[in-house]
Every structure is written in C-alpha cells, then in structure tokens.
Amino acid sequence: MNTPIMSFKHVSYLWDESKAAKLEGNEVDLLLYRSNILGADLRITNYGGGNTSCKTIELDPLTKEPVEVMWIKGSGGDIGTMTRSGLAGLYVDKLRSLKGIYRGIEFEDEMVELFNHCIYDLASKAPSIDTPLHGFLPFKHIDHLHPDAAIAIAASKEGERITEELWKGAIAWVPWQRPGFDLGLKLKETLDKNPGIRGIMLGGHGLFTWGDTAYECYMNSLEVIEMASSYLAANYGKSRPVFGGEKVASLSENQRKSQAAALAPILRGLASSEKRMVGTFNDSETVLQFINSHDLTKLAPMGTSCPDHFLRTKISPLVLDLAADADLSDVAGLKDSIGKAFQAYREMYASYYENHKHPNSPAMRDPNPVVILWPGVGMFSYAKDKQTSRVASEFYINAINVMRGAEAVSEYVSLPLQEAFDIEYWLLEEAKLQRMPKEKPLSRKIALITGSAGGIGKGIAERFVQEGACVVLTDIDQDRLNSAVAEFEKKYGKDAVLGVQLDVTDKKSLADAIQATCLKFGGLDIVVNNAGISISRAFEAHTDQDWARLNDILVMGQFHVSKAGVNILREQGLGGDFVNVVSKNALVAGPKNVAYGTAKAAQLHMSRLMAAELAEDKIRVNVVNPDAVIENSNIWEGGWAENRAKAYGIEVKDLPQYYANRTLLKESVKVSDIADAAFAFVGGLLSKSTGNMLNVDGGLAAAFPR
C-alpha cells in the first residue's frame, strides 16, 4: 500500500489508493488520475497551466511491432479536468528523430507543425509546445507544474543559488527560455550533466519532476513543492514585513462588498470599450495583503514572471487611485476620473506593443486592463466570459504568491518586456486563439430573470445560458431556487449561474440581488421581468387585497426591478435589454379576470413607456405575451386552474386541450416557445426593435394588436 513518507502542510495529498488500484496496469488512466488530483490544488498548478505525460509500450497498428508512445496533455487543455480526449499520443522515436532536422532556435515555430507527423493516436488533441520538453526526457512519468512556491524561487534574483542550496543539487537549474524544441534539448542536456537528479527548475517559469510510476512521480512533485513552500514560509516576515507592511487599511467585509458592487458596473463599462467583458471580484486575504501594502507601487508595474500568468492577466494591472471609502454617488465624476486612468493604461499598452512588435506580429489586442486593483477593497478582473475572468483572478493571485515568496527570500524579478511580448504575441498563441470556437449569440452577456426557479422563467434562463449568457436565477421560493441552481450548475457549471432569493415587492431584497449580481459577474445586460401570480375571480368577488397583491407583484415589481436594472445599464454605458413577460390578457377581456388583466395591461403599457424613454441610452424594451403555458408553472396553483375551468364551464383536466383548441393553430404553448421568443429579442437579429410585443399564444384573433 502507498503511504506518504512525509506529511504535507502546503499541498494537498489526494492520492486514493482504492481508486488508483482500479486503474493498475493502465498507465494512461493513471496519468489522467494523477493529472486531475494535481490540478485540483491551485497551489500546485493553475488552470490550464503545466503539463503531464507518461510513456507506454503499444503495438504499432501498421507493423504490429511494440513501440514507445508518449501520452501528453494536448494544446489548450487543463490537467485538473483533463479526460482521455484531451491527450495527444505520439511515437517517441519519431519525435526524437526531429532533432536531425531542427534548424536552430530561430526556427522554433516550424517544429510544432512537425509534431503532427509523430502522431500515434489518430484521435489525439493537437500536441502542445511543451511536447519536446517531455519527449527528450527518458522517464516514464513526468510532471511539469507551475507551483507558486517553486516559481517564487525560480523568479527570484538568487533563484539558482537557492535551488542548489535547498535541494543540495538534487534539483538542477535551467535559465529562463521560452518553451519549445530548443528548451527540450536543454533539459536533456542538463539531465545528462546531472545524472540522478529528481527534477529541474526552469528559471522564472516552473518545475519538472518525474518518476518510474504514476505514484512515484506524484510523490516526487509533492515533496519538492512542499520543500519549496516550507522554505518560503520560514522566511516570511523574517528580514522585513511581508510586502513591506500595510499602507492602506481594508474596509470591513460588508463595506468592501458594497463598494465593489457599486463600482463594478462602471469598471465593466470602461473595460468593455472594445468588447463586452464579464467580471470577477476577489477580496481574499492574499489579495488584500498585496493591494494594501507599501510594495504595491513597486511590484504591480513589474508584471508577472510565469508566461501562463501574464497571458491571462496582461503584462501588469491597473491600480486605482481611489480611496477605499470614497463616495461613489457621483457616477459621472467617477466615469471621468477612472476613465482617464483607463485611457492612460491603454496608451501604456499601445506603447508596449509598438516598442516590442515584430514585422509579423499579430495586430494589437484589446488594450484595456484585465486586472484592476483597488487598495482597501479588492481585485476586479474582466474577460470575455465568467470562467476566463475568474481564471485571470486566480492567476493574479498566483502571481501575488510568487512575488511574496520571491521578496521573502531574495528579490522578485519579472520577465524582460521583450520576452513577455514575444510570448503574449507568439504566433503559436495567436494560432491557438484563432482555433477557439465561435462565440455564441449571448456570450459576454449577463441576464437576470425574475421568477426563474421554474416554469417560463426557468425556461428562458436555460435558453439564455445555452446561448452563452451568464444567468441570475431569482425566486421568492428558496427551496425551489436551490433546486434550480443545483440543476443549472450540474449542467452548465458554476461559472454560468448565480442564484439569489428575490421578492420583487421588497426593495431590500432587490438591492441585495443587484449587489450579488454585480459582485459575481460585474454588471448586467438583460433583465427579464417574469415574476408573477394570478388571481381569478368574478368581478364582484375581487377584494382590495387581490388588487393590491397583483399590482405590487406585477406592476410595481416590474417597475422596481426595471428601475434598478436601468441604473446598472446606465452606469455601464453599454445599452441593454428588458424583456417583460406579460400576457395575452393585456389585450383580451377574458371572464373573471379583471384584476389580473388590468395589471397585465399596466405592465404592457409601462413597457411601451420605458421603451420610449430609455432609447436614448440604447436600452431596448420589448414584451412577450404568452397564453396558457401550463407546463411546470406555479400560476396554476392556488385555485387558479379550478377557477379558470369553472369560468369556461369545463373540468380542470380538460384545460390544456381547451386552450389549444381555441387557438388558430390548435396547438398548446410550451415553456420553450416563450423562451424562444425572449431569445429572439436579445439574440442579435432584432437589435433595432424596441417597444414591440410578440404574442406567443397559438394564434388568438382577439389578441391581434391591430
């Protein structure tokens, strides 16, 4: 039985002997298992960072002779979530034979195309640039990881000396060099000169470790990282306070959240000057220790060291010159002052591009900052989607850890700007970006849907998330909401959804929902007013309470939610959409329905008035009028179905068919039909439409608008 020979304080030992035993004899499955548990600990490697491999003996499908095959994470993958389809399988002898045609470091990029001629497994993912780094080393199992502790040593001024002294020669040192074929040859050369070593430290970059089995490789990686982490921990605050000590005091947690939520839409609007961005806010202790420190002004402009870090965070962050407790009520003033800081950053980035570009460099990318630091409050990150902005946040935390460690034992050294540029605008990286799938219609959009734990609201939310949106599910029923959120997270991932309990008649509940939305996603683009109830009674049976309740939820609820949404949309300055789910009852005088129909008519006309007034802000307001959507709807509870059946002189069980038969198309209206209509208004094809309504009722002549 495998038992760790040392205890771990700084990394997680996750090897499960019972799980591993089931994989015994299948080295590829053990590679995937090892990779996944390594990637589960962000202290060991960051999302998408590092690489893992194993070598096996397979039968050549043509010669039927045994051949050595290397299985390695393919281009653009993530070891923490990698599956069999994420691996590349290559003939080891063919890969190594490329050394005979290698023309030198200036011809690095042409070698990547040649990797395809070494493919053994035709279902392979595209081989990554790291392929030769693993291929020229003889070990059966290899880990290339980006642990914060190891990079802290690798990115310190005295990193080579520290590596030698700490591991007593068992870890060799290779100076910084961009990953590629030449670096693979240098790793092999280093091993040949230092037989018996257990790993190699790559200056400014990361760590290579290995073993004869998956478990030996795993343990070697953990032990080396643990030693680095322990060494750093023993030196924190030893010669001077961490990051020079605190310069700015943090606000309380509630104050930080309040300030961040208030500023996030303004930052999002500025960061979206080229394309809409989705945000992430982080105020962890690690972030606060850095942004509140005396060393912030020295270290932040230096940029990061590990290529994986700055590829996702840009060369450096934008630091806000704004008091943590600043009054944020003057939105115009904030947009002006922070806008100047953004413009200065864009000009800095453009200068960086112009001063370091090559004749064949790709065009300059979005010059806006990805990471924004607000001393006393926290860190914002903005990117094309929630996952990318979250990962950028995580990567910058990795960078903070690296700077903290390097400064504790030596002096932090970032990559030279030209080296940084050459990686950021590497033609191979550009090719990877060009291979990314086309964005969906609602990518980069954030949608809040009221009453979305079931029925129509849930259907709209699901259609929106399928089309690329981040969705905020809200409902007054917490249990129902929890169930819907769990379902969405399982199907679409936690980055795609936020659940917030919301009572549209309660302003405090609404304010909390808006704050949660801005903290999770950075802002808002689409509001769907869907929350509602129905009360069906004869005219004389209606009570004042019926009228008040319907008016509060349907009319005032739509008004208050819309008002809160408009504030966010105006702060962003990016336009936006309201889709108000009303009813055919806004147009048709049905029996025993006076309070509900009147409230629905008010919702419809309010929508027209909103469209007329908000158009100057590029905010569009449209209406979907459903009819008789029985599927998964709460509207039929509480006696409504019985009352409607009584009004029409039929039994409850016959209601669905009754509603279908009264339409021109003789078809029932489903939740998906309403979701399609809502998407039609926000999906891009009707971008010049506002103040309109779309009846989705199977065809009711009485509801024709004209």
Salt bridges, closest charged atoms under 4 A:
GLU27 OE1 - HIS141 NE2 2.68
ASP41 OD1 - ARG43 NE 2.97
GLU68 OE2 - LYS140 NZ 3.83
GLU110 OE1 - ARG103 NH2 2.93
ASP121 OD2 - ARG84 NH2 3.10
ASP143 OD1 - ARG34 NE 2.87
GLU158 OE2 - ARG161 NH2 3.31
GLU165 OE1 - ARG161 NH1 2.87
ASP182 OD2 - LYS186 NZ 2.66
GLU189 OE2 - LYS193 NZ 3.07
ASP192 OD1 - LYS188 NZ 2.88
GLU223 OE1 - ARG198 NH2 2.88
GLU253 OE2 - LYS257 NZ 3.59
ASP283 OD2 - ARG256 NE 2.98
ASP283 OD2 - LYS257 NZ 2.87
ASP295 OD2 - ARG240 NH1 2.81
ASP308 OD2 - HIS146 ND1 3.40
ASP308 OD1 - ARG312 NH1 3.97
ASP336 OD2 - LYS340 NZ 3.58
GLU354 OE1 - LYS357 NZ 2.97
GLU394 OE2 - ARG390 NH1 2.76
GLU407 OE1 - LYS298 NZ 2.98
GLU411 OE1 - LYS157 NZ 3.96
ASP422 OD1 - HIS358 NE2 2.66
GLU429 OE2 - LYS432 NZ 3.67
GLU430 OE1 - ARG365 NH2 2.79
GLU439 OE1 - ARG444 NE 2.96
GLU462 OE2 - LYS491 NZ 2.42
GLU467 OE2 - ARG463 NE 3.08
GLU487 OE1 - LYS458 NZ 2.66
GLU487 OE2 - LYS491 NZ 3.94
ASP495 OD1 - ARG390 NE 2.84
ASP512 OD2 - LYS508 NZ 2.78
ASP525 OD2 - ARG268 NH2 2.70
ASP525 OD1 - ARG276 NH1 2.28
ASP546 OD2 - ARG537 NE 2.66
ASP577 OD1 - ARG620 NH2 2.44
ASP617 OD2 - ARG570 NE 2.87
ASP627 OD1 - LYS584 NZ 2.98
ASP627 OD2 - ARG662 NH2 2.77
ASP654 OD1 - LYS653 NZ 3.18
ASP676 OD1 - ARG463 NH1 2.25
